[in-house]
Amino acid sequence: MTDWHFEEKDLRPLVFRLQDNAPEVVREVLLERGWIEFDKHEEEEWNLYWGSSFRTPDYDSIKPWQRLNHHPGTVRILRKDSLARHLKRMKAVYGVSHYEFSPVAFILPNDYIKFVAEYTQESLSHGRRRSYWICKPIDLSRGRGIFIFHDIKDLTYHSAVIVQKYITNPLLISGYKFDLRIYVCVTSFCPLTVYVYQEGLVRFATEKFDLDSLDNIYAHLTNTSINKYGISYSKGKERVGCGCKWTLSQFRSYLYSLDIDNVLLWQRIHNIVIMTLLAIASQVPPTPNCFELFGFDVLIDENLKPWLLEVNYGPALSLDCSSDVTVKKSLIHDIVELLNYKATDGLGHSSDCKKLASQTSSLNNHSLGTLNRCANRQLSYSETTEKFTDILRKMPFHQTKDILSNPIGVLQRSRENNQSSSYTGDSRDNETRATLVLYQRDPDPQKPFILKVDASFTG
């Protein structure tokens, strides 16, 4: 193979292209990195196209030196009803124990009779103890239209909604409810290659949690778009401080101050991420040179059990406070690093485009090569960014030659004993039974995954 060399004078800046609704922070970060913005009146090729959605021709015409920030079909877990359906299907196929991180959910009006039956059973089994539910419109965001109820007489809706069991024992910090925004970057669905950003956001309600005040949205909802208008937003709140956000680093420090070993908590969160993505992995067509940034919203209960609330496709990247600036700017910088651009990618349709087109894209090489390098423990942290964790690589397993030689498979363990919601103190003492699974495409959509090999390890 010819060894290609380029003089520095021949290299060109990378070019980014943004749709009108793209986050301003993306432009800001790329300009800081020396990129230039795409001008449709010029003939230059772009390297990164960032937008809210793309058409089929956009995917079909992508060049090896180009990236799109969405995979086709990932909107399947965007809507709350669609996410609930996918998780329900996975529960039916693989067992409730693997998907117990999602609260019981009903999609109304279709599931109204089923909900009434569950509501009645809950009322009878709990006696005088109240059962609480949360109702969410399926196609609205930023907390709009959400309300909590315990009496079915208070359930009213004028469009399709999802009703879920409300978690009444959330972990509180000085009496304030919060959830975690976990950033997840998927560079490939075939094989599944998942990176979880080590930094993220903790989003607080701005008034103290109170089940006797269900109408107080500032006590029960953690959406920043709601709480920034509350009267307590700018006030200094005990331990929480002003505003309504922390970084995940602050949260880890808080757990450390309570002498809590949170390793098991993060392992469970990583498990939620992977098991959720597997619900749609078989339905996403192979699309090299695409990546997806998800925002997973996770609630932690008082037993340190994480619960998945929803998944955000194209999570908000606005910079509303200092925590946003700290987390989101670094996030975009590290995503660009993760995409593994080469210096020659700026050449585009130059005289050397034949050479570039003959190669597999650098991003695809990065994704496909990750599995083999992980399996052989050859992937060092220097090959990715410091803040992104390849959670499939980090999961220990006993490998077999036949499985690792499959180029389209992905190895994943599913915890079989992760049924207890109580915190045990030291995760190193928890013996975990694992399953080594090869996820491979099957013509039958009801059989997306095949071949299971048992293995055990200490988690």
Secondary structure, 3 states (H helix, E strand, C coil): CCCCCCCHHHCCCCEEEECCCCCHHHHHHHHHCCCEECCCCCCCCCCEEECCCCCHHHHHCCCCCCEECCCCCHHHHCCHHHHHHHHHHHHHHHCHHHHCCCCCEEEECCCHHHHHHHHHHHHHHHCCCCCCEEEEECCCCCCCCCEEECCHHHCCCCCCEEEEECCCCECCECCECEEEEEEEEEEEECCEEEEEECCCEEEECCCCCCCCCCCCHHHHCCCHHHHCCCCCCCCCECCCECCCEEEHHHHHHHHHHCCCCCHHHHHHHHHHHHHHHHHHHCCCCCCCCECEEEEEEEEEECCCCEEEEEEEECCCCCCCCHHHHHHHHHHHHHHHHHCCCCHHHHHCCCCCHHHHHCCCCHHHHHHHHHHHHHHCCCCCHHHCCCCEEEHHHHCCCCCCHHHHCCCCCCEECCCCCCCCCCCCCCHHHCEEEEEEEECCCCCCCCCCCEEEEEEEEEC
